[in-house]
Amino acid sequence: MTSIVATIKVKEDKIEEAKTFLKQLASETLANEPGTLVYVVHQQRDDATAFVVVEKYEDDAAFATHSQNLGARAADFGALLDGPPQIVLMDEI
C-alpha cells in the first residue's frame, strides 16, 4: 500500500481558512475516491501554521487519482500555502 505524510505550512492569516479547506478536502477525498483508505489532517500543537496529512492508498493508481483531483483545486489551495508542501512517500511493510 502507498502511504504519504505531507507537511503543509500555511500563511498565518490563513490558518482558519486552511482548517476549513483541509477538513472539507479530507471529507470529499474519503467520500469520492474509493482507493483512499486513510486521509487524516492534523494541526501541529507547537506551530499553528503547520498541518500534517496522513494518507494511505490501495495502490499507486489510487494515489495518482488523488493527485489529479488535488491538482484541480491547486488555485484554491495554493493561495493558503506558505511554501511548497513536504511530501514523504512510503510503502507499508
C-alpha positions as a Markdown table, in Angstrom:
| # | Residue | x | y | z |
|---|---|---|---|---|
| 1 | Met | 0.0 | 0.0 | 0.0 |
| 2 | Thr | 1.1 | 3.5 | -0.8 |
| 3 | Ser | 1.3 | 5.9 | 2.2 |
| 4 | Ile | 2.0 | 9.6 | 2.4 |
| 5 | Val | 2.9 | 12.0 | 5.1 |
| 6 | Ala | 2.5 | 15.6 | 3.8 |
| 7 | Thr | 3.6 | 18.6 | 5.9 |
| 8 | Ile | 1.9 | 21.8 | 4.9 |
| 9 | Lys | 2.7 | 25.3 | 6.1 |
| 10 | Val | 0.1 | 28.0 | 5.6 |
| 11 | Lys | 0.2 | 31.7 | 5.9 |
| 12 | Glu | -0.5 | 33.0 | 9.5 |
| 13 | Asp | -3.5 | 35.0 | 8.3 |
| 14 | Lys | -4.9 | 31.9 | 6.5 |
| 15 | Ile | -5.0 | 29.3 | 9.4 |
| 16 | Glu | -8.8 | 29.2 | 9.9 |
| 17 | Glu | -9.4 | 29.2 | 6.1 |
| 18 | Ala | -6.9 | 26.3 | 5.8 |
| 19 | Lys | -8.5 | 24.3 | 8.5 |
| 20 | Thr | -11.9 | 24.6 | 6.8 |
| 21 | Phe | -10.4 | 23.7 | 3.4 |
| 22 | Leu | -8.4 | 20.8 | 4.7 |
| 23 | Lys | -11.4 | 19.3 | 6.7 |
| 24 | Gln | -13.6 | 19.6 | 3.6 |
| 25 | Leu | -10.8 | 18.1 | 1.4 |
| 26 | Ala | -10.5 | 15.1 | 3.7 |
| 27 | Ser | -14.2 | 14.5 | 3.8 |
| 28 | Glu | -14.5 | 14.8 | 0.0 |
| 29 | Thr | -11.5 | 12.6 | -0.6 |
| 30 | Leu | -12.8 | 9.8 | 1.5 |
| 31 | Ala | -16.3 | 10.0 | 0.0 |
| 32 | Asn | -15.3 | 10.3 | -3.6 |
| 33 | Glu | -12.0 | 8.4 | -4.0 |
| 34 | Pro | -12.7 | 4.7 | -3.2 |
| 35 | Gly | -8.9 | 3.8 | -3.4 |
| 36 | Thr | -8.2 | 6.2 | -0.5 |
| 37 | Leu | -8.2 | 4.2 | 2.7 |
| 38 | Val | -7.0 | 6.9 | 5.2 |
| 39 | Tyr | -6.9 | 10.7 | 4.9 |
| 40 | Val | -6.5 | 12.4 | 8.2 |
| 41 | Val | -5.4 | 16.0 | 8.8 |
| 42 | His | -3.6 | 17.1 | 11.9 |
| 43 | Gln | -2.6 | 20.6 | 13.1 |
| 44 | Gln | 0.7 | 20.8 | 14.9 |
| 45 | Arg | 0.5 | 21.8 | 18.6 |
| 46 | Asp | 3.7 | 23.8 | 18.5 |
| 47 | Asp | 3.1 | 25.6 | 15.2 |
| 48 | Ala | -0.5 | 26.5 | 14.3 |
| 49 | Thr | 0.6 | 27.2 | 10.7 |
| 50 | Ala | 1.8 | 23.6 | 10.2 |
| 51 | Phe | -0.6 | 20.8 | 9.2 |
| 52 | Val | 0.3 | 17.2 | 8.7 |
| 53 | Val | -1.8 | 15.0 | 6.5 |
| 54 | Val | -1.5 | 11.2 | 6.8 |
| 55 | Glu | -2.7 | 9.4 | 3.7 |
| 56 | Lys | -3.0 | 5.7 | 2.7 |
| 57 | Tyr | -4.0 | 4.4 | -0.7 |
| 58 | Glu | -4.8 | 0.9 | -2.0 |
| 59 | Asp | -2.1 | 1.4 | -4.7 |
| 60 | Asp | -0.2 | 3.9 | -6.8 |
| 61 | Ala | -3.2 | 4.3 | -9.1 |
| 62 | Ala | -5.4 | 5.5 | -6.3 |
| 63 | Phe | -2.7 | 7.9 | -5.2 |
| 64 | Ala | -2.4 | 9.2 | -8.8 |
| 65 | Thr | -6.2 | 9.8 | -8.8 |
| 66 | His | -6.0 | 11.8 | -5.7 |
| 67 | Ser | -3.1 | 13.8 | -7.0 |
| 68 | Gln | -5.1 | 14.7 | -10.2 |
| 69 | Asn | -8.1 | 15.7 | -8.1 |
| 70 | Leu | -6.0 | 17.8 | -5.8 |
| 71 | Gly | -4.3 | 19.4 | -8.8 |
| 72 | Ala | -7.7 | 20.6 | -10.0 |
| 73 | Arg | -8.0 | 22.6 | -6.7 |
| 74 | Ala | -4.5 | 23.9 | -6.8 |
| 75 | Ala | -5.5 | 27.6 | -7.2 |
| 76 | Asp | -7.7 | 27.5 | -4.1 |
| 77 | Phe | -5.2 | 25.6 | -2.1 |
| 78 | Gly | -2.1 | 27.4 | -3.3 |
| 79 | Ala | -3.4 | 30.8 | -2.0 |
| 80 | Leu | -3.2 | 29.4 | 1.5 |
| 81 | Leu | 0.3 | 28.0 | 1.4 |
| 82 | Asp | 3.5 | 29.5 | 2.8 |
| 83 | Gly | 5.9 | 27.5 | 0.7 |
| 84 | Pro | 5.7 | 24.1 | -1.0 |
| 85 | Pro | 4.4 | 21.1 | 0.9 |
| 86 | Gln | 7.0 | 18.5 | 2.1 |
| 87 | Ile | 5.8 | 15.1 | 1.0 |
| 88 | Val | 7.2 | 11.8 | 2.1 |
| 89 | Leu | 6.1 | 8.8 | 0.0 |
| 90 | Met | 6.3 | 5.4 | 1.7 |
| 91 | Asp | 5.3 | 1.7 | 1.2 |
| 92 | Glu | 3.7 | -0.1 | 4.1 |
| 93 | Ile | 5.6 | -3.2 | 5.2 |
